[in-house]
Amino acid sequence: MSVAVESRNINKAYGENVVIEDLNLKIEKGEFVSIVGSSGCGKTTTLKMVNGLIEPTSGSLFINNEDIKTKNLIELRRGIGYAIQGSVLFPHLNVEQNISYVPNLLNKKDKAKTKDAVSKWMKIVGLDEDIMHRYPNELSGGQQQRVGIARALAASPSILLMDEPFGAVDEITREQLQKEMKRIHNETKITILFVTHDISEALKLGTKVLVMNQGKIEQYDTPKNILNHPASDYVNQLVYRQRHMCHLSDDQLGDCEYSAVSKV
């Protein structure tokens, strides 16, 4: 498979505070990569470097085999969607206007194309068109988050970055949104980098899981291998509870009904 994101010897420091240290990573196109680790381990910094919001102190970063140092940042970001916690919708714009904001910039002379894109993505993220003219303060938390995801996808990016997108919603809505994201990924095959502090969410959603600790990669592997074969004490501690949720012995974990293992 071709590579969507590649980092080579990436380091990021603020003065003497090293946030990312020697990050070497290849993410293939179409992967859903969950990035998990403790607060301050470099998860969000990694996303921001992919989007060109932060420059590495040293090393090289490639998006679709192009060094981002050679890319125009506006052009780069047109191909990358970004969804964050709380959705951060424009409060003075209704649902349709929020979702169509970027497509309108790209398709100034083709309003029909933009309207079709809004309808398409509202349907994909599970939003009824009858809320199209509502404003953010008239939506539930789950609806706001879905609008935020639709807006991030509306320009048909090749990569979607998601930073704790479900952190501000209740548990039931969170589970619904997790199912929606699995379905969206299966339908679109878009490359997704999804930051979370929740290891169970990371294992449930990702086709691959990137475990970070103090700016370094502890393990990058499938959810099943992360769970069954932790590469370090840190990863083992992180997944310990999930390893024993099914009350099975270690050699039977592959038969566990826990979704991240048996259904990946």
Buried (B, 14 or more C-beta within 10 A) or exposed (E): EEBBBBBBEBBBBEEEEBBBBBBEBBBBBBBBBBBBBEEEBBBBBBBBBBBBBBEBEEBEBBBBEEEBEEBEEEEBBBBBBBBBBBBBBEEEBBBBBBBBBBBBEBBEEEEEEBBEBBBBBBEBBBBEEEBBEBBBEEBEBBBBBBBBBBBBBBBBBBBBBBBBBBBBBEEEBBBBBBBBBBEBBEEBEBBBBBBBBBBBBBBBBBBBBBBBBBBBBBBBBBBBBBBBEBBEEBBBEBBEEBBEBBEBEEEEBEEBEBBBBEEB
